[in-house]
Amino acid sequence: MEKLHKEIKELIVKALELEDVTAEEIDDDEALFGDGLGLDSIDALELGVALQKNFDVKIQTKKEDLTIHFANVKSLAAFIGGLQMAEKTT
């Protein structure tokens, strides 16, 4: 799972073109939005597209659920990992 955390952190920095943050500086439990990393709704859309392309998954869920899944790197990794497992079994 740590590999997935690292990949997601690197994707966040690259996809959102974060110039003042490195992947190593992002804590797994740090909030991605608001007081944490400070991402906004546009970043969420860009990140969602990047995650779908990079990890070859489809993100189709309710907005309320996405808020939970996109809370931090740890929850995002669990979400992406779950999607990957589900797609392997279908």
MODELLER restraints for C-alpha pairs under 7 A, 6 or more apart:
rsr = mdl.restraints
at = mdl.atoms
rsr.add(forms.Gaussian(group=physical.xy_distance, feature=features.Distance(at['CA:4:A'], at['CA:77:A']), mean=6.19, stdev=0.5))
rsr.add(forms.Gaussian(group=physical.xy_distance, feature=features.Distance(at['CA:5:A'], at['CA:73:A']), mean=6.27, stdev=0.5))
rsr.add(forms.Gaussian(group=physical.xy_distance, feature=features.Distance(at['CA:5:A'], at['CA:74:A']), mean=6.80, stdev=0.5))
rsr.add(forms.Gaussian(group=physical.xy_distance, feature=features.Distance(at['CA:5:A'], at['CA:77:A']), mean=5.92, stdev=0.5))
rsr.add(forms.Gaussian(group=physical.xy_distance, feature=features.Distance(at['CA:8:A'], at['CA:73:A']), mean=6.95, stdev=0.5))
rsr.add(forms.Gaussian(group=physical.xy_distance, feature=features.Distance(at['CA:9:A'], at['CA:23:A']), mean=4.93, stdev=0.5))
rsr.add(forms.Gaussian(group=physical.xy_distance, feature=features.Distance(at['CA:9:A'], at['CA:26:A']), mean=6.78, stdev=0.5))
rsr.add(forms.Gaussian(group=physical.xy_distance, feature=features.Distance(at['CA:10:A'], at['CA:23:A']), mean=5.11, stdev=0.5))
rsr.add(forms.Gaussian(group=physical.xy_distance, feature=features.Distance(at['CA:12:A'], at['CA:47:A']), mean=6.68, stdev=0.5))
rsr.add(forms.Gaussian(group=physical.xy_distance, feature=features.Distance(at['CA:13:A'], at['CA:22:A']), mean=6.52, stdev=0.5))
rsr.add(forms.Gaussian(group=physical.xy_distance, feature=features.Distance(at['CA:13:A'], at['CA:23:A']), mean=6.26, stdev=0.5))
rsr.add(forms.Gaussian(group=physical.xy_distance, feature=features.Distance(at['CA:15:A'], at['CA:47:A']), mean=6.65, stdev=0.5))
rsr.add(forms.Gaussian(group=physical.xy_distance, feature=features.Distance(at['CA:15:A'], at['CA:50:A']), mean=6.46, stdev=0.5))
rsr.add(forms.Gaussian(group=physical.xy_distance, feature=features.Distance(at['CA:16:A'], at['CA:43:A']), mean=6.56, stdev=0.5))
rsr.add(forms.Gaussian(group=physical.xy_distance, feature=features.Distance(at['CA:28:A'], at['CA:72:A']), mean=6.39, stdev=0.5))
rsr.add(forms.Gaussian(group=physical.xy_distance, feature=features.Distance(at['CA:28:A'], at['CA:73:A']), mean=4.83, stdev=0.5))
rsr.add(forms.Gaussian(group=physical.xy_distance, feature=features.Distance(at['CA:28:A'], at['CA:74:A']), mean=5.19, stdev=0.5))
rsr.add(forms.Gaussian(group=physical.xy_distance, feature=features.Distance(at['CA:29:A'], at['CA:72:A']), mean=5.56, stdev=0.5))
rsr.add(forms.Gaussian(group=physical.xy_distance, feature=features.Distance(at['CA:29:A'], at['CA:73:A']), mean=6.40, stdev=0.5))
rsr.add(forms.Gaussian(group=physical.xy_distance, feature=features.Distance(at['CA:29:A'], at['CA:74:A']), mean=6.10, stdev=0.5))
rsr.add(forms.Gaussian(group=physical.xy_distance, feature=features.Distance(at['CA:30:A'], at['CA:36:A']), mean=5.76, stdev=0.5))
rsr.add(forms.Gaussian(group=physical.xy_distance, feature=features.Distance(at['CA:30:A'], at['CA:72:A']), mean=5.67, stdev=0.5))
rsr.add(forms.Gaussian(group=physical.xy_distance, feature=features.Distance(at['CA:31:A'], at['CA:37:A']), mean=6.14, stdev=0.5))
rsr.add(forms.Gaussian(group=physical.xy_distance, feature=features.Distance(at['CA:31:A'], at['CA:71:A']), mean=5.61, stdev=0.5))
rsr.add(forms.Gaussian(group=physical.xy_distance, feature=features.Distance(at['CA:31:A'], at['CA:72:A']), mean=4.89, stdev=0.5))
rsr.add(forms.Gaussian(group=physical.xy_distance, feature=features.Distance(at['CA:32:A'], at['CA:38:A']), mean=6.23, stdev=0.5))
rsr.add(forms.Gaussian(group=physical.xy_distance, feature=features.Distance(at['CA:32:A'], at['CA:39:A']), mean=5.90, stdev=0.5))
rsr.add(forms.Gaussian(group=physical.xy_distance, feature=features.Distance(at['CA:32:A'], at['CA:71:A']), mean=5.86, stdev=0.5))
rsr.add(forms.Gaussian(group=physical.xy_distance, feature=features.Distance(at['CA:32:A'], at['CA:72:A']), mean=5.23, stdev=0.5))
rsr.add(forms.Gaussian(group=physical.xy_distance, feature=features.Distance(at['CA:33:A'], at['CA:39:A']), mean=4.54, stdev=0.5))
rsr.add(forms.Gaussian(group=physical.xy_distance, feature=features.Distance(at['CA:33:A'], at['CA:40:A']), mean=6.15, stdev=0.5))
rsr.add(forms.Gaussian(group=physical.xy_distance, feature=features.Distance(at['CA:52:A'], at['CA:58:A']), mean=5.73, stdev=0.5))
rsr.add(forms.Gaussian(group=physical.xy_distance, feature=features.Distance(at['CA:52:A'], at['CA:59:A']), mean=6.82, stdev=0.5))
rsr.add(forms.Gaussian(group=physical.xy_distance, feature=features.Distance(at['CA:57:A'], at['CA:83:A']), mean=6.44, stdev=0.5))
rsr.add(forms.Gaussian(group=physical.xy_distance, feature=features.Distance(at['CA:57:A'], at['CA:84:A']), mean=6.46, stdev=0.5))
rsr.add(forms.Gaussian(group=physical.xy_distance, feature=features.Distance(at['CA:69:A'], at['CA:75:A']), mean=5.22, stdev=0.5))
rsr.add(forms.Gaussian(group=physical.xy_distance, feature=features.Distance(at['CA:69:A'], at['CA:76:A']), mean=5.19, stdev=0.5))
rsr.add(forms.Gaussian(group=physical.xy_distance, feature=features.Distance(at['CA:69:A'], at['CA:79:A']), mean=6.01, stdev=0.5))
rsr.add(forms.Gaussian(group=physical.xy_distance, feature=features.Distance(at['CA:70:A'], at['CA:76:A']), mean=5.31, stdev=0.5))
